[in-house]
Amino acid sequence: MKAVVLGGGLTGRCAVRDLIENQRVTEVVVADIERERLENFAAGLKSSKLKTETVDVRDHERTAAVLKDADVVLNAVQYYFNIDVMKAALQARTNYLDLGGLFHTTKKQLELDSDFKKAKITAIVGMGGVPGISNVMARWAVDRLDSVDTIRVRDGWRDFTLNAPRFVVTWSIQTLTDEFSQPAIIFENGEYKEIPALTLPETLTLPSPIGEVEAFTTLHSEIATFPSSFKEKGIKNVNWKEGSLKGWQRDYELLAALGLTSQKEITIENAQISPRQFLLKLLADRNLFGHPEDIIPNDWECSRVNVIGTKRGKSVELQLEVLFSAKQEWKMSCAQYGVGIPASIAAQMLGANQIESKGVLPPEKCINPAEFFRELQKRNMQVNIRAPIELTE
């Protein structure tokens, strides 16, 4: 199996490592716009399976050439370029998956469904941790109920890393700032509604060692697909919240209040600069993308899905959750591991023709939960199920 990973950033690197360790994967091509980053990463892995390519995914012809003859492309670049990569995948006729489109981009991606069906290939949109694992957990629960009223998706984390910097980015700062600054979308009483980000606070009690965290609603991709995917079960409400220790969101609120998340250029001494680009450069120069090399990450995350509905005339609430930690031997945070690993698993399923459905699909419409959960368990990501009534497989 030949796999291409586009993007050598935090989560892309984790997916590459997992792909390389699988015997049925014979070649992994990792492609990025930054040549130096690619070379440093490849040199550290020292794998005969690994090849590198320099590519700007906005160049569809060049990207399609890199994807040619690959069984699957795992798109780990910034979600702004998901449509570009999908067009290249169509041109190369290569199966595709990505890590999410933050609702609005996901909606646009789904419009390419007929194109992918015509090309007889599959595109899975939002196949990381959340979205990704969350979607498959929802599928498992929905299949066991006669009707579904509400799906709640929650995610919480806590960092115990010794001597960690005051502020460190363990997944895309671009996506983070968009989540925390753009209006959130919820599905309530059968309708989409827009609400301010970082509102509707909720205290979650998650498994040890995370414990109690404070979660808020933000923009997320599950809301874009669950209402249509589970329409036949009568779903009326879908919402998402994420959080950590009390006060965690204040850093991001401050960045937004100072204008540092804005992409609108400002003039400084006759030079045009985007505040967000300045922030990205500052974080990179201070080595705050991921934990510094001399620090071993020790952070934990829990993703939880609650599905409320009916079974044989009785009201039922099913809960599934997955708890995972940093991959310390790889020096990767729980966020990197929790996104890169499920993406790699799904990519291997696609590359091995284990997913027969064609078109553009969210994970809940094409991933077999039992098989997926088994693969997660092999990588120390156990899905725990709380089923208050007796359910058959």
C-alpha positions as CSV (number, residue, x, y, z in Angstrom):
1,M,0.0,0.0,0.0
2,K,1.3,3.5,-0.9
3,A,0.1,6.4,1.2
4,V,0.7,10.1,0.7
5,V,0.6,12.4,3.7
6,L,0.3,16.1,2.8
7,G,1.6,18.3,5.7
8,G,4.6,17.6,7.9
9,G,3.2,19.5,10.8
10,L,2.3,18.3,14.3
11,T,-0.5,15.8,13.5
12,G,0.8,14.8,10.1
13,R,4.0,13.6,11.6
14,C,2.2,11.2,14.0
15,A,0.2,9.7,11.1
16,V,3.4,9.2,9.2
17,R,5.0,7.3,12.1
18,D,1.9,5.0,12.5
19,L,1.8,4.3,8.8
20,I,5.4,3.4,8.6
21,E,5.0,0.9,11.5
22,N,2.3,-1.0,9.6
23,Q,3.6,-4.0,7.6
24,R,1.0,-3.6,4.8
25,V,2.1,-0.1,4.1
26,T,5.1,-0.3,1.7
27,E,5.7,3.3,0.9
28,V,4.8,6.6,2.6
29,V,5.4,9.9,0.8
30,V,5.2,12.9,3.0
31,A,4.9,16.2,1.2
32,D,5.1,19.8,2.5
33,I,5.7,23.3,1.3
34,E,8.7,23.7,3.7
35,R,11.6,21.6,2.4
36,E,13.7,22.1,5.6
37,R,11.0,20.8,7.8
38,L,10.6,17.7,5.6
39,E,14.3,16.9,5.6
40,N,14.6,17.3,9.4
41,F,11.6,15.0,10.0
42,A,12.8,12.3,7.5
43,A,16.3,12.4,8.9
44,G,14.9,11.6,12.4
45,L,12.9,8.7,11.2
46,K,15.5,6.9,9.1
47,S,12.9,4.7,7.4
48,S,13.5,3.1,4.0
49,K,9.7,3.3,3.4
50,L,9.7,7.1,3.6
51,K,10.0,9.5,0.7
52,T,9.6,13.3,0.6
53,E,8.3,15.8,-1.9
54,T,8.0,19.6,-1.8
55,V,4.6,20.8,-2.9
56,D,2.2,23.7,-2.6
57,V,-1.2,22.2,-2.6
58,R,-2.7,25.2,-4.3
59,D,-0.9,23.9,-7.4
60,H,-3.4,21.2,-8.4
61,E,-1.3,19.8,-11.2
62,R,1.8,19.4,-9.1
63,T,-0.2,17.9,-6.2
64,A,-2.0,15.5,-8.4
65,A,1.4,14.3,-9.8
66,V,2.5,13.6,-6.2
67,L,-0.7,11.6,-5.5
68,K,-0.5,9.6,-8.7
69,D,-0.5,5.8,-8.1
70,A,-1.0,6.3,-4.4
71,D,-3.8,4.2,-2.7
72,V,-4.8,7.0,-0.4
73,V,-3.9,10.6,0.5
74,L,-4.1,11.8,4.1
75,N,-4.6,15.5,4.0
76,A,-3.0,17.1,7.1
77,V,-2.5,20.6,5.8
78,Q,-4.5,23.6,7.1
79,Y,-8.2,23.0,6.5
80,Y,-8.4,26.2,4.3
81,F,-6.8,24.1,1.5
82,N,-9.1,21.0,1.8
83,I,-10.9,21.8,-1.4
84,D,-7.6,22.3,-3.3
85,V,-6.4,18.9,-2.2
86,M,-9.7,17.2,-3.0
87,K,-9.5,18.6,-6.6
88,A,-6.0,17.2,-6.9
89,A,-7.2,13.8,-5.5
90,L,-10.0,13.8,-8.1
91,Q,-7.5,14.5,-10.9
92,A,-5.2,11.7,-9.6
93,R,-8.2,9.4,-8.8
94,T,-6.8,8.8,-5.3
95,N,-8.8,8.1,-2.2
96,Y,-8.8,11.0,0.2
97,L,-9.3,11.8,3.9
98,D,-8.7,14.9,6.1
99,L,-8.8,16.0,9.7
100,G,-11.8,18.3,9.5
101,G,-13.2,21.4,7.9
102,L,-14.5,23.3,10.9
103,F,-18.2,23.2,9.8
104,H,-18.2,25.7,6.9
105,T,-15.5,24.1,4.8
106,T,-17.0,20.6,5.6
107,K,-20.3,21.8,4.1
108,K,-18.5,22.9,0.9
109,Q,-16.6,19.6,0.7
110,L,-19.8,17.6,0.8
111,E,-20.9,19.4,-2.4
112,L,-18.2,17.4,-4.3
113,D,-19.9,14.1,-3.5
114,S,-21.1,13.5,-7.1
115,D,-17.7,14.2,-8.5
116,F,-16.1,11.6,-6.2
117,K,-18.8,9.1,-7.0
118,K,-18.2,9.6,-10.7
119,A,-14.5,9.1,-10.2
120,K,-15.3,5.9,-8.2
121,I,-13.2,7.0,-5.3
122,T,-13.9,7.9,-1.6
123,A,-13.3,11.1,0.4
124,I,-13.7,10.9,4.2
125,V,-14.1,14.4,5.6
126,G,-13.2,15.0,9.3
127,M,-11.3,11.8,10.2
128,G,-9.1,12.7,13.2
129,G,-10.0,12.7,16.8
130,V,-12.8,15.2,17.2
131,P,-14.1,15.1,14.5
132,G,-13.3,11.5,13.6
133,I,-13.4,9.2,16.6
134,S,-16.4,11.1,17.9
135,N,-18.3,10.5,14.6
136,V,-17.7,6.7,14.8
137,M,-18.7,6.6,18.4
138,A,-21.9,8.4,17.5
139,R,-22.6,5.9,14.7
140,W,-22.2,2.9,17.2
141,A,-24.7,4.4,19.6
142,V,-27.3,5.5,17.0
143,D,-27.3,2.1,15.4
144,R,-28.5,0.6,18.7
145,L,-31.4,3.0,19.2
146,D,-34.8,3.1,17.6
147,S,-34.9,6.9,17.6
148,V,-32.4,9.6,18.5
149,D,-33.2,13.0,19.9
150,T,-29.9,14.5,21.0
151,I,-26.2,14.0,20.5
152,R,-23.7,15.8,22.8
153,V,-20.0,15.7,21.9
154,R,-17.6,16.8,24.6
155,D,-13.8,17.0,24.7
156,G,-11.5,17.9,27.6
157,W,-7.8,17.8,28.3
158,R,-5.2,18.5,31.0
159,D,-1.4,19.0,30.7
160,F,0.9,17.6,33.5
161,T,4.1,18.2,31.5
162,L,6.9,19.2,33.8
163,N,8.7,22.5,33.0
164,A,6.3,23.1,30.0
165,P,6.1,26.6,28.6
166,R,3.3,28.9,29.8
167,F,1.7,28.7,26.4
168,V,2.4,25.9,23.9
169,V,0.5,24.9,20.7
170,T,-0.1,21.2,20.4
171,W,-2.3,21.3,17.3
172,S,-3.0,23.9,14.6
173,I,-3.0,27.4,16.0
174,Q,-4.9,28.5,12.8
175,T,-7.7,26.1,13.6
176,L,-7.6,26.9,17.3
177,T,-8.0,30.6,16.7
178,D,-10.8,30.1,14.3
179,E,-12.7,27.8,16.7
180,F,-12.4,30.3,19.5
181,S,-13.1,33.5,17.6
182,Q,-15.7,32.6,14.9
183,P,-19.4,32.2,15.9
184,A,-20.3,28.7,17.0
185,I,-23.1,26.6,15.3
186,I,-25.5,24.3,17.2
187,F,-28.4,22.2,15.9
188,E,-31.4,22.9,18.2
189,N,-35.0,21.7,17.8
190,G,-34.2,20.7,14.2
191,E,-32.6,24.0,13.2
192,Y,-29.1,25.4,12.9
193,K,-28.4,28.3,15.2
194,E,-25.4,30.6,15.5
195,I,-24.2,31.6,19.0
196,P,-21.1,33.4,20.3
197,A,-18.0,31.2,20.7
198,L,-16.8,30.3,24.2
199,T,-20.3,30.5,25.7
200,L,-22.7,28.0,27.4
201,P,-20.2,26.9,30.1
202,E,-20.4,23.4,31.4
203,T,-18.4,21.5,34.0
204,L,-17.4,18.1,32.9
205,T,-16.1,15.3,35.1
206,L,-13.7,13.2,33.0
207,P,-11.8,10.0,33.8
208,S,-8.6,10.2,35.9
209,P,-6.1,11.8,35.6
210,I,-8.0,14.6,33.9
211,G,-10.8,15.1,36.4
212,E,-13.0,18.2,36.4
213,V,-12.8,20.7,33.5
214,E,-14.7,23.7,32.2
215,A,-16.0,23.4,28.7
216,F,-17.6,25.9,26.3
217,T,-19.2,25.7,22.9
218,T,-17.0,26.5,19.8
219,L,-17.3,26.0,16.1
220,H,-16.9,22.3,15.1
221,S,-17.5,19.8,12.2
222,E,-19.7,17.2,13.8
223,I,-22.6,19.6,13.7
224,A,-22.2,19.9,9.9
225,T,-22.9,16.2,9.3
226,F,-24.8,14.5,12.2
227,P,-28.2,16.1,11.4
228,S,-28.2,14.7,7.9
229,S,-26.4,11.4,8.7
230,F,-28.9,10.5,11.4
231,K,-32.0,12.2,9.9
232,E,-33.8,8.9,9.6
233,K,-33.7,8.4,13.4
234,G,-35.4,11.8,14.0
235,I,-32.5,13.7,15.5
236,K,-33.3,17.2,16.8
237,N,-30.3,18.4,18.7
238,V,-26.5,18.3,18.2
239,N,-24.0,20.3,20.2
240,W,-20.3,20.4,20.9
241,K,-18.2,21.7,23.8
242,E,-14.5,21.6,24.7
243,G,-12.3,22.6,27.6
244,S,-9.7,22.2,30.3
245,L,-9.0,23.6,33.7
246,K,-11.0,26.6,34.8
247,G,-9.8,29.7,33.0
248,W,-8.1,27.9,30.1
249,Q,-10.0,29.9,27.5
250,R,-8.8,33.3,28.7
251,D,-5.5,33.1,26.7
252,Y,-7.4,32.7,23.5
253,E,-9.9,35.4,24.4
254,L,-7.0,37.7,25.1
255,L,-5.4,36.9,21.7
256,A,-8.7,37.7,20.0
257,A,-9.2,40.9,22.0
258,L,-5.8,42.2,21.1
259,G,-6.5,41.5,17.4
260,L,-3.7,38.9,17.1
261,T,-6.1,36.3,15.6
262,S,-7.1,38.7,12.8
263,Q,-6.0,38.0,9.2
264,K,-6.8,41.5,8.0
265,E,-3.5,43.2,7.2
266,I,-2.4,46.3,9.1
267,T,0.3,48.8,8.2
268,I,3.5,49.1,10.3
269,E,6.1,51.5,9.1
270,N,4.9,51.2,5.5
271,A,4.9,47.4,5.7
272,Q,1.7,45.3,5.4
273,I,1.4,42.5,7.9
274,S,-1.4,40.2,9.1
275,P,-1.5,40.1,13.0
276,R,-2.1,36.3,12.8
277,Q,0.9,35.8,10.6
278,F,2.9,37.8,13.1
279,L,1.6,35.5,15.9
280,L,2.5,32.4,13.9
281,K,6.0,33.7,13.3
282,L,6.5,34.6,16.9
283,L,5.3,31.2,18.1
284,A,7.7,29.5,15.6
285,D,10.7,31.6,16.6
286,R,10.0,30.8,20.3
287,N,9.7,27.1,19.5
288,L,6.2,26.9,20.8
289,F,4.7,24.6,18.2
290,G,4.7,21.4,20.1
291,H,6.7,20.8,23.3
292,P,10.4,21.7,23.0
293,E,12.8,18.8,22.2
294,D,14.2,18.7,25.8
295,I,10.7,18.3,27.3
296,I,8.8,15.0,27.5
297,P,5.0,15.7,27.0
298,N,2.7,14.3,29.7
299,D,-0.8,15.5,28.7
300,W,-4.2,13.6,28.6
301,E,-7.4,14.1,26.6
302,C,-10.8,12.5,26.7
303,S,-13.4,12.6,23.9
304,R,-17.0,11.7,24.9
305,V,-20.2,11.3,23.0
306,N,-23.7,11.0,24.6
307,V,-26.6,9.9,22.5
308,I,-30.1,10.3,23.9
309,G,-33.1,8.4,22.3
310,T,-35.4,5.5,22.7
311,K,-35.1,1.7,22.6
312,R,-38.2,-0.5,22.7
313,G,-40.3,2.4,23.9
314,K,-37.9,3.4,26.7
315,S,-35.8,6.6,27.0
316,V,-32.1,5.7,26.8
317,E,-28.8,7.5,27.0
318,L,-25.7,5.9,25.7
319,Q,-22.2,7.2,26.4
320,L,-19.0,6.3,24.7
321,E,-15.6,7.9,25.5
322,V,-12.0,7.4,24.7
323,L,-9.1,8.5,27.0
324,F,-5.6,8.9,25.6
325,S,-2.3,10.3,26.5
326,A,0.9,11.7,25.0
327,K,3.1,9.3,23.0
328,Q,6.2,10.0,25.0
329,E,8.6,7.8,23.1
330,W,7.7,9.9,20.0
331,K,7.7,13.1,22.0
332,M,4.2,13.8,20.8
333,S,1.4,15.3,22.7
334,C,-2.0,13.7,23.3
335,A,-3.5,16.1,20.7
336,Q,-1.0,15.0,18.1
337,Y,-1.6,11.3,18.9
338,G,-5.3,11.6,19.2
339,V,-5.7,13.1,15.7
340,G,-2.8,11.4,13.8
341,I,-3.6,7.8,14.9
342,P,-7.3,7.6,13.9
343,A,-6.4,9.3,10.6
344,S,-3.8,6.7,9.9
345,I,-6.1,3.9,10.8
346,A,-8.8,5.2,8.4
347,A,-6.2,5.8,5.7
348,Q,-5.1,2.2,6.0
349,M,-8.7,1.0,5.7
350,L,-9.1,3.1,2.5
351,G,-5.9,2.0,1.0
352,A,-6.7,-1.7,1.6
353,N,-10.2,-1.3,0.0
354,Q,-11.9,-2.0,3.3
355,I,-14.3,0.9,2.7
356,E,-16.6,0.2,-0.3
357,S,-18.7,3.4,-0.2
358,K,-17.9,6.0,-2.9
359,G,-18.3,9.8,-2.8
360,V,-17.7,12.4,-0.1
361,L,-18.6,11.0,3.3
362,P,-18.3,11.8,7.0
363,P,-16.8,9.0,9.1
364,E,-20.2,8.0,10.6
365,K,-21.4,7.0,7.1
366,C,-18.5,4.7,6.1
367,I,-16.3,3.6,9.0
368,N,-17.1,0.2,10.6
369,P,-17.2,1.0,14.4
370,A,-16.2,-2.4,15.7
371,E,-13.2,-2.7,13.4
372,F,-12.1,0.9,14.0
373,F,-12.4,0.5,17.8
374,R,-10.2,-2.6,17.6
375,E,-7.5,-0.7,15.8
376,L,-7.7,2.1,18.3
377,Q,-7.3,-0.4,21.2
378,K,-4.1,-1.8,19.6
379,R,-2.7,1.8,20.0
380,N,-3.8,2.2,23.7
381,M,-6.9,4.2,22.8
382,Q,-9.7,2.1,24.4
383,V,-13.3,3.1,23.6
384,N,-15.3,2.6,26.8
385,I,-19.1,2.2,26.4
386,R,-21.7,2.8,29.1
387,A,-24.9,1.2,28.0
388,P,-27.7,1.5,30.6
389,I,-29.8,-1.2,29.0
390,E,-29.0,-4.6,27.5
391,L,-27.9,-4.2,23.9
392,T,-26.9,-6.8,21.4
393,E,-24.0,-6.4,19.0
